[in-house]
């Protein structure tokens, strides 16, 4: 008798599954839930800017089914999906994004958490907090359009002491400690600035 044959390998379970039906489940932020009928939701695949679904008959809790009648894939692995709530006037008031992974492909649905973040009419630089501060502070701002954001900080003589390149930011309000610009009270050399009055300037776009 010759040597026994090695058992055949089990088929791999890591087979790409691209569902032709997909459901987004969400709940409107409390700030707008009571007037849900005044808003609409749009789901967009940012990989190809394809609008997957729209609904202008929203409830506080919503399920948005998406089906391709030709059974083509609605989403694929690593797609970036955006769920956006807009007012009747077209203003974005809440948004969420998620990356499609193995869990979404296997279950063909995703529960999203929408962040309430209305877009302001004007780009504004707001009052820092705390003020006075020692040694750190947060600088809130609002963007009416998406833009590259840079904050410059000056002393009372007009000398620039620090530049904070924030990078590209989507339109919206950046007021919380998690979203506002953070300054640690140091200059460009990494040294703590002396006590005194400082000014800051926002450059957007």
C-alpha positions, 0 to 999 in steps of 0.5 A: 500500500502506498502512502495515504492521500492527504485529505482535500482542503475544505473550500474557503469561506472567504468568498466575496459576496456582493449582495444585490439587496441591501438595507440601511437602518437608522434613527434621526437625531433627536433635534429633528426627529419630531419633524421627520416629514420635513427631511429626506435621506439619501444613500450614496456610494462614494466609490462611484458617486452612485445614489443608491436610495432616496426617501422623502417620507421619513419617520424618526426610525427608518429602514431604507431597502435598496434592490437592484432588479438586475441582481447586480451588486449594490455594494462591494467590499471596502465601498465607502457609503454615505447616509445624509439627511437634508432639509426641504431646502437642500441643507445637510443636517445630519450625516454618517459614513461607513466602510463596507466590510465582511459583516455588511456583505454577509448580513446585507444590512447596516445600522447607522448612527447619524451625527446632527451637524447642520451646515451654517450659512456662512463660514465663521470662526468662533470664540475659543474655550476656555478663555482665559486658558492655561495651557490648552484651548479649543477653537471652534469654527463653522464651514459653509463649504468643504475646504482646506483649513489652516489656523494661524496664531499671533501675539499682540505685536502681530508676530505669528507664533504658530500655524496649525494646518488642519487639513481638508474638512467637510462643511459643518459645525466644529464646536465640540472638543472632539471636532474643534481645533486644539492648541496646546499653547506652544509655539512653532518650536514646541515651547510654551508661549508666555502669558498674554493675549493671542489672536487667531485667524482661520483660512478656509479654502 
